[in-house]
Amino acid sequence: MEFTLKNQDATSAILSVNIQEADYSALVEKQLKNFRQKANIPGFRPGMVPMGLIKKQYGVAVKAEEINKLLQTKLFEYIRENKIDMLGEPLPIEEQQAGINMAEDKEFTFDFEIALAPKFEAVLDKSDALPYYRIEPTKEMIDGQANAFAQRCGEYKQVESYENGDMLKGTLTESVEEGVVVREAVMMPSYMKNDEQKALFAGAKVNDVVTFNPSVAFDNNEAELASLLKVEKSEVAAHAGEFTFAITEITRFVASEINQNVFDAAFGKDVVTTEEEFRAKIAEQFANRFEVESDYKLLMDVRAYLMEKVGKLEYNESILRRIMDMSKAQGETVSEEEFQKSLTELSWHLVKEQLAKKFEIKIDDNDVLAVAKDATRDQFAQYGMANVPEDLLENYAKEMLKQDKTREALVNRAVDVKLIASIKAVITLNEETVSVEDFNKKVSENA
């Protein structure tokens, strides 16, 4: 088997593969023998069909299949071993292959068009200066997170008069003869859709009786009314009048004071012992979360900076269009907008690949797991859960990695994490502290 690579220009080449009979004959013979052992042809016992008949019936198809398998295997081996910087897949030149006679020919030449990756050099060093934005959490953000931790340590208390958000328990009675009666009914007026009905409960006390219309209060929502009145949904319309609610109990959720119990629940026992340390720890949490955003903004700025520095990369657009069209449904083609967007993303992909090679970035399972754990930790933090055990984080992360699309995204994220760290180490960062609002404006300006 012989290979010949001939560059057409800087963006494409023709790869020719010459296959001799000696390259495939043994493979074809072996496969035909397998067919003979399995063939079920009337008049012949299994395994006793004459080889001449097998060759006549299956010879051309087996020959074509074995040559094709050999071609695919050796073609990609050659490309890999010779480090041909190729984009997409080799495209067979159909006009050349149309003249092949698989039955009669013994020697075959297959020609493929190849799109070559453009030559360029992406260089970053201390002479390259880019802004790096450190986001400062506001006092309101820190207060909000402190209050969220306090809420998590709160408790339910019995109170004497109703305030918005309280839960009421009592007897719900329909104001008609032999109407619905629900004992120990539970209701939260704050969930009512009608403000006038909601206002009827303002300031109500234990043992008060409030008259209201549930259908109006809950905007005729069948599911809510059926649950409250303990009737079937189909029966709700028959109970559209007024009810009385005799209040027997008012329960209020009261947030904890900010104290050591809150500190321990948030960050672990005795990790912080004063409110000042508590707030500093919350600010540190925000800083860690914001650093991820700052790093992402830096990567986007590096992208814009390098793409301008490298300049427009040249491609063989004809070959690339055909490669992209192959991924579409039959009869469909890639639109001009899709194609140009794909070229832009391809250029950045090639720049990133070159940087990753220069920085010797390698990713293993531990790197991907670490990124998955960070993503999980951030999800818990958004719900005010900062002190999540490592084994729980790891279990959640491993579940995420079982999903192929999620795993692919996390692998890319792991590459980005190492790439950003390497970039920060070699360029000059002009650090600037900004508010969340200003940072978001800067991100949207570059979107």
Order of alpha helices (4+ residues) and beta strands (2+ residues): beta-beta-alpha-alpha-beta-alpha-beta-beta-alpha-beta-beta-beta-alpha-beta-alpha-alpha-beta-alpha-alpha-alpha-alpha-alpha-alpha-alpha-beta-alpha
